[in-house]
Amino acid sequence: MFDLASDKLHNEFELILLVAQGDERAFSALFQHYKDKLYSYALRLTEEEELAEEMVQDVFMKIWMSRSELKKIESFDAYLYTVIRNKSYNAIKRRAHEAVILKELSLNMTEMQNSTEETVIVNNYQQLLQQVVSQLPPQQKLIYDLSRTQGLKHEEIALQLKISKNTVKVHLVKALHTIRSAFYNHAISIGICFFLAV
């Protein structure tokens, strides 16, 4: 029915039905077939490699988490590109908004550099980061620490934990999404944004 080593899907509809039933091999085949195409499309829109890669991971995580709804999708191909396009536009708007906040903040950075106020703000954000990271699921927390604190590459983490590089990416994307959401919400609530690009 499908070949993981092939770039061709002989019966995509039947494959999607298998994914809807929780078939991991079918999901892997679907992912392998579309990942490069979606990445190229997202990269053209965002012009950021890491962001494009994260969005592809996000889309397929969403598909797997809501796989029971796949039967309702009339055109899976069109659905994927629509989701990626929407995510790209939202990311671009969010980055633009963050840039405005950071620009406004930078105007006052010289005066704040040695002030007690700055120290308090930095400490607050460090505490928030520690709090959010401490609440991550164990595997996400471990992979985040290995990646961001210890500076290991995805391949090194995969080798150390004896898991696939793709699994490392998925866990790291989830962790970063949780952290960025927490910082973004906190930044908006007080009007500044120091550590949004964790």
N, C-alpha and C positions, 0 to 999 in steps of 0.2 A: 504493500500500500504506500509506504513511504520509505525513503532511504536517507539515513542521517548523513551519509557521505555525499549525497547528491544535492544539487542546488535546485532540483525540480520537484515540485509537489504534484503527484499524479492525480490526486483527488483532494483538493483543499477543503471542500465542504465536509467530507468524511473525516478528514484530519481534525478539523475544528470541533466536530462532534465528539471525537475521542478526547480532545482537550477538555471539553465541557464535562466529560465524565471523570476527569482527573488523571488522564493518561500522561505521565511525565515525558515519555519518549516522544509522544506526539507534540507535546509542548516544546520540547527541545528542537524538534524538526522545524516547527513553525518559527521559532526564534532564530535558528540558523539561517533559514530562508530569507527572513526579512531584515535581520539586524543591520547588515551593511547598507542596504538601500535606505533604511530609515535614518541611519547615522549620517549618511551623505546628505540627505534632505535636511535634517536638523542642523548640520554643520553649515549648509548654505544659508540658512535662515539666521542662525545665531552667531556664526563666525567664531565659535569657541568650542574647541575639541572636547574638553572635559564636560562642559555643559551639555553638548550634543550627546555624548556617551551616557551621561546620567539620565537624560530624558528618555533614551531608548530603553534603558534598564527600568525606568519608572513605568513606561507604557506597558512593558511585558509583565511587570509585577502587578499592575492594575488588571491586566488580562487574566493572569493566573488567579488573583484574588476574587475576581468576579466572573470566573469561567462558566458558571452555571447560566450566565446571561448571554453567552456567545451565540446561542441558537437564534436569538432575536436580531442579530446583525445581518443585514441583507448583503452588504458588500464589505468583506473583511479588509480588503486592500484599501478601499476608500476610507474605512473607519480608522485604520492605523495612521494614514497620512493626515486625516483631519485632527486626530488627537495630538500628533506630533506638531502640527502647525499651530494649534491652539496653545500648546505648552510653550512653544518657541515664542509666540507673541507675548504671552503672559510673562515669560522670563525676561524678555527684552524690556517690557514696560516696568517690571520690578527692578531690573538693574538700573534703568534710567531714573527711577524714583530714588533708589539708593544713592546714585551718583549725586543727585541734587542735595540730599541730606548730608552726604559726606563733604560736598563742596562748601555748604553753609558752615558745617562744623570746622572745616580746615581754616576758615577765615579767623576763627577765634583760638586756634590751637597755640599760636605764639604766646598769647597772654596766659594761656592755661598751663603751659608746659611744666612749670615748677610749682603750680598751685596745689593746695590741699584738695580743692574740688576735683581736679583731674585725677589725683591719686584715689579718691573715693570712687569716682566713676569707673576707673580701671579695675579697682578691687571688686566692685559690684559685678562687673561683667565676668571677671575671672571666677567669682563665686557662682554666678549663674551657669557658666560653662561647666564647672565641676558638678553642679547639681544636676544639670540635664544629662551629662555623660554618665553619672552614677545611676541614673534611672533607665538607661538603655538596657535592652536584653543582654544577657551575659556575652553571647557571641559577638553582637554588634559592638559592645563596649570593649571587648578584647581586641577586635580588629581595628577599631578606631584608635585605640591606644598604640597598637603596633605601627599603624600608619602615620598618625599625626604626632604622637609623642616620641616614638622611637625612630620614626623616619624610614620604616621599611617599605620597600616597593611591594606591589601586589603579588609579584612572583615569589618574593621572599616570604611573605605572609602565608601564601598558599602552601609553600614547601614546609614551613615550620608547623602549620596546623594540619597538614596532610589533607587539604581540601583543594577544590579546583580554583583557578584564578577567577572564574566567573562568579563562584560563590562568594569570594572575597569582595568582588565589586558590588554584588547585590547587597551584602551586609553593610558595606561602607556607604553606599548610596542611601540606604534607609537611615543609617546613623546621622549622616550629614543633613538629610532632609529634616529629621527631628530637631537637630541642633539649630539649623538655619531658621526653622519656623519659630522656635522659642526665642531666638535673638531678634528676629524680625518683629514679632509681636511685642516684645519688650521694648525694642527701639522705638516703634511707632507710639507706644503708650507714653514715653517720656520725651520723644522728639529728637533723639539722637541715635547714632548707629556706629559704634566703634568696631565691634568684632563680627560684623555680619558675614564677612568672607572668611569663615572659619576654615 
